Amino acid sequence: MARPIDEFAAAWAALSGTSGEEGWRSIAVAPAGPCVVMAGRRFPGNAEALLAGFSSARVPTAEKLPEGRGFEVSRADPHGDGKTWLALTRRESGSVELFAEMVCDCAGALDAAAPEGEERLLRTFLARVRSWQEFMRKGAQALSPEAEIGLIGELIFLREAVRAGLPAPLALDAWVGPLSGIQDFEIGPGALEVKATLSARGFPAKIGSLEQLDDSVRKPLFLAGVRLSQRESGRNLPEFVEDVRVELRGNSGTEGVLSDRLLAAGYRDAHADRYPRRFIVEGVRVVEVGDGFPRMVAGTVPDGIGRVIYEIDFDRAPGTDAGVVGALRKLGAL
């Protein structure tokens, strides 16, 4: 749960001003377990920031810190105390309101991970910021109708995979689609791509690259098709999200990872009222991609073609329906 903004807003207001000296001004707010949390401003520039301090956890020097539209993360040393300090700072071009939401969300993620130790806290902080980085890269707006359908398809497969017996932490780690993975799920040596449609005739599936259905790198490779229909008696996107949360309940650490993935996918609970459409799941078909499957890969297109987006009719694609269980077994996950 995100922290209330009041404490940060009051601290930023008290720290605001002008200064000719470069450096930090900060006020401590409630800590997250062993992590010291401070509201700060960086001068010159008067930029708002969240400072997180760790006594024992370290960030490797070579590790690239996240940055995105309107914010950056940097190493800091506000007190010269030997701690590892990370500063999440608003850029001049960044929205004050959106940055405040980001700070409250990241602080809330730290609070949730507080019992798990400093190293976990540091990794949680960076993971949540990277999810915001992906969210802002996608425009920081509610999902388009097409992206909404796509996310529902991925959530349905995630839910069914957990119900089939795939341990929840492994299922979430495998869900790399929101992190710009080539396929939506990377499971063992193989992968699985999910497509969803509202079409009543045929199953148009848009393939986003030459790599998406290429099994030369990850094998076996499966394509899962989720057919939906729009009905008032169905469920909307926030309810599909809640379905997954219910399936994960009781699995330590999974709630934060799920929140990271949803944010990276472009979904925020604050946008829940923007998804009124309700859907029924009409069926799920899972087929292994191999010889004879309609696809375009690097080895089958003429030299000189570097990027391709195309569409197949999944209903006409050959292959026996392996089902979610069958696919997970062949992927070595069950």
N, C-alpha and C positions, 0 to 999 in steps of 0.2 A: 504494500500500500504506500502510495506517495506521501511524503511529509507535507503538512500544511505550509503555505508560503510565508505565513506571518513572521516567523522568526528570521528568515532570510531577508525579507523585505525591510524589516525594522533595522537589521544590521547594515544592509546596503545603504539605507537612508542616512544612518548615523555616520557611515564612513565616506559618504559622497563629498566631493569637493575638488579642489585643484591643488596640485603639488608639482613643483619643479623637479623633485627628486624621483629617480626611478626606483621602484620597489613596491612592496606590498603593505597594505593596511588590512587588518583582519580582526574579527570578533568570533570567539568560539560559540558554536551552537551545540545542541545535544550530540554526544558522540554516538557512534555505531559500534557498540562493543569496544574492542581495543583500538578502533580507528578513530582518530581525532578529526572532527569535522568543523570547518570554519567557513563563515561567509566573509568574503574579502573583496577588495578592489585593487587593481593593478594600476600603478602610476608610472609615467604620465599616461593619460588616456581615461582614467576614472572608470575602467571596465569592470563590471560585476564578475564575480568568480565564486566557485565552490572549491575549497581547498581540503584535500583528504590526506591525512598524515598516518604513516605506518612505521612502527618502531623496528620491526624485524623483516618484513616482506620487502623484496627488492624488484625493480624492473630492469631486466638486462639492458645494457647500454645500447645494444644493436636493435632493440625492439622499437618498431615504428609506433608512435602513439597516434590515436585517432584524431582526425580533424574533419570538419564538415562545414556546410553552409551555416554561417552565423556563429561558429564556436571553434575552439581549439583546446587541446589538452597538452600541457607542457610540464616538464619537471620544474619544481620550484624549491626555493630554500628561504621561506619567509622568516624563520627564526634562528637559522644557523644551529639547529639542535641535533643534527645528524640523522634525523628521520628521513624516510622517503616521502616526499611531498609531491602530489599530483594536483595541478590546478586546471579546473575546467572553467574556461574564460569566454565570455561573450565577445565576439568581434563587433566592431563598430557597425557593420552591415546587418548584424543579427537582430531579430525581433526580441525586444525585452520580454514580452509576454511568453513567447515560445521558449525562450531561454529559461525563464523562471519555472515553467512546467518541467523542463528537462532537469533542472537542478533538483526539484522536489521529487521527481521520479527516481533519479540516481541515488539521492539520499535515502529514499524508501527501499531501494534495492539493497543498499548497504545495511539498513536496519534488519531486513529479512535474513541476510546472510551473517549477521553478527555472531551467532553461536558457533560458526564454523571455522573461526580462526582467521588470522591476518592474511595469510596467503590467499585463502578463498575470498576474503573481502576485497583484496586488491584485484583479483581476477574478475570478480563480480562487477566491480566498478568499471573496469575497462570494457568488459563485455557489454554492459548496458550502454555505455557511451558509443560503442561501435554500432549497436542497434539503432541508436538515434542518428548516427552518421548515415546509415543506410536509409532510414526513414526520411531524413531531410534530402538525401540524394534523389529520392523518388518524388519529392515535391512537398512533403509535409502536409498533404491534403488527404481527405477521405479517399478510399479506393474507388477506382472507376468500376462501372458495372461488370466489365470483363474481368478485372482483377479480383473483384468480390467473388465471382463464380469460381475463379481459379483457386482462391484461398479456401473456399468451402470444400472443394475437391481434395485439397491436401489435408485439411483437418479431418475429413471423413476417413481418408486412408490412415492417418496417424491414429485416430481413435480405434479403427478396426484392427490395426497392427497390435496395439496394446491389448485389446480384448482377445486377440489370437494367442497371446502369451509372450510377445516381445517385451522385455523389461522396459519400463517407462524411460529410465535414463538413457538407455541405448536408442530407443525410438526417437527421442528428442535430439540426441547427438547426431543421428542419421539424417534428420530433417535439415538439409542444407540449402534448399531452394530459396528461402528468404535471404540467405547469405551469398546470393549470386552463384550458387552451385550450378554446374552444367545440367545435372538432373536434380529432381526434388529430394530424393532420398539416396544416400550412399550407404549401402548395407554390406558389410564384409567386403569381398572383392568385387561385388557387383553394384547395381544401382536400379532405381525405379523412378520413372517419370509419371506424373499424374496429370491427366487432362479431364476437364469437366465441361459439360455442355447442357444447354436447355433445348437443343434441337429435338423435335419430335421425329424428324426423318433424317436418317443418316447420323453420323457422329463426326462433325468437322473438328479436327484437332490441329491447331496451329503449332508447327514445329519451328523453334526459334533460331536454330543454327544447324550447321553440318555436324556438330559434335553431339547434339542432344540424343539422337538415336544411333550413335556409333558405339558398338560394343567392343571395339578394338582396345580400349583402355580399361573399361570396367565391364566385367562379364561374370555371371549372366546379367542381361539388361532386360527389364520388364517395362511395359507401358500399361498403366492402369487408367481405364476410362470410367468416369463417374457420370451417370446420366441423372439429371435433375429435372423436375418440372415445377413451375411456379404455382403455388396454391396457398390460399389463405389459411388452410389447416396445417401448413408446414412450419418450418423453423427458419428464423432469420440468422444472419451471420453471428451476431452476439450470442445467440443460443447454441450454435454449433461450437463456438469458442467455449462456452460454459460446459458443454458435453465433454470436451477434452479435459477441462480442468477437473471435472468430477472423476474421470478415468484416472487422472494422475494423483488425485488426493491421497495423502499418506505416503507418497514417495518423496523422501527428503531431497531438497535441492531442485526438484523439477519445476516448481512454480516459477522461480526466477528465470530459468532457462526458457520456459514456455513464453514468459513475458518478453524476453529478449527476441525470440523468434517472431512473435506476433508484431512487435514494434518494427523489426527489420522488414517484415512483409508489408508494412504500411498500415497496420491495424492498431488503433488506440481505443480503449474503453470510452474515452471522452467523446468519440465519434459514434457511439452505439446508435444514437437516434437517427443517424444518416443511412442506416441500412434497414429500411422497413420491409423490403421484399422477403417473402417466405417461400421455402422450397421443400419439396418431398424428394427423397432419394429413390429413384426408380430402379436402379441397379448399378452394380460395379463389375466390370470385366477386366481381368488382368491377363495379358498375353506376353509371352517371351518374344523379344525382338531378335531376329536372326535371319538366316537365308530365306528369301522369298517375302520378307516383310517390306511393305512399301516405304521406302526411305531414301534420303539422299545423304551421303557421307563423303568425306574428302576424297576417297579413292574412286568414287563413281561419277564425279563431275569433271568437266573439261578443265585443263590447266588454265589458271588465270582467274577462276571464280573463287573468291575468298570468303564471301558471306552470303548466306541464303536463308530466307524465311519462306516456308511453304506450308501447305495444308494437305492433310490426308483425311480420308473417310475411314475412321477406325472400325466402323461396322463392316466394311468390306475387306479389312485386313485379315489375312489367314492366321490361324493359330487357335489352339484349345485354351479355354478359360482355365487358368491355373488357380484362380481365386487368391485371396489374400494369404491364406494359410499355405497353399501350395507354393506361391512365389517366395514367401519367407523361408520355407524349408529348403528350396533350391538355392536360396541366397545364403544358407547356412545359419540363419538367425534363430531357427527353432529346432 
